[in-house]
Amino acid sequence: MSDDHTHVQEFFTARAAGWDRRFPDDGPAYAAAVAELGLREGGRVLDAGCGTGRALPALRAAVGPSGVVLGADVTPAMLREAARAGRGRDGALLLADVAALPLRPDALDAVFAAGLIAHLPDPAGNLREIARVVRPGGVLALFHPIGRAALATRQGRSITPDDLRAEPNLRALLSRSGWHMTSYVDEDTRFLALAVRTD
């Protein structure tokens, strides 16, 4: 594992046990973001960087019992919390790195990623790997339950012009990584960028 992954694992391992208690009211925001993916019965979807699996129930509801739902995370402690919360019933939990997903090309219809982009050591390369496992025309949702300004305030920092999630930066990053951004919302109550995989 790289130092970047070690840092991410240390950060989330220390917080895993109390993660869901810290954010008890995010469920409706996750469900609303999942609804914007436009998933259908029988669809195939990955929650990349699933953490404690808070999106998995909404993803399962969207694709139904015949669909495939996967939750992948690089931190074992977060996956243990997901299993403890019973979210393994909604999707298969995988210990996996988005830099090398254990999936065949074009395997998925969509990827949901909550809070992931800020933790990617190689954003362009990692987004290309995510594109590899999504069929052409499939959808990516980059989500956070609060917007950039509200998150920066919570963390006691300022937004800088080089913020990856700023619309022009994110649009360019996605374009270089096999995606075309189709919508962008950055409000106090949510951040959601949707992109479609290009050929």
Buried (B, 14 or more C-beta within 10 A) or exposed (E): EEEEBEEBBEEBBEBBBEBBEEBEEBBEBBBBBBEBBEBEEEBBBBBBBBBBBBBBBBBBBBBEEEBBBBBBBBBEBBBBBBBBBEBBEBBEBBEBBBBEBEBEEBBBBBBBBBBBBEBBBEBBEBBBBBBBBBBEEBBBBBBBBBBBBBBBBEEEEEEEEEBEBBBEBBBBBBBEBBBEBEEBBBEEEBBBBBBBBEE
